[in-house]
Amino acid sequence: MRCWPTSNSCATAIWKSISDYLLDTNHASSLMAGEEPLVGRVRQAEGSGDRFALSITVLGEL
C-alpha cells in the first residue's frame, strides 16, 4: 500500500497487519516465570506475527 507517512489510512493499514507490544516489568517477569495464561497468549500472538519488546528501564528492573 502506497500512502503518505502521515496518512491515517496508512497508519490503520500498518496497525491491522502487525501489532507491537511494549511489556511492562510485571508482565515481563510473569512471562519469564512461565505463568499461564500469559505465556499462551504471547505465543498465540507471536504466531500471528505480533512482536513484543522491553524498554531499557524494564531490563534494568528485571
C-alpha positions, 0 to 999 in steps of 0.5 A, a space after each residue: 500500500 502506497 500512502 503518505 507517512 502521515 496518512 491515517 489510512 496508512 497508519 490503520 493499514 500498518 496497525 491491522 497487519 502487525 501489532 507491537 507490544 511494549 511489556 511492562 516489568 510485571 508482565 515481563 517477569 510473569 512471562 519469564 516465570 512461565 505463568 499461564 495464561 500469559 505465556 499462551 497468549 504471547 505465543 498465540 500472538 507471536 504466531 500471528 506475527 505480533 512482536 513484543 519488546 522491553 524498554 531499557 528501564 524494564 531490563 534494568 528492573 528485571 
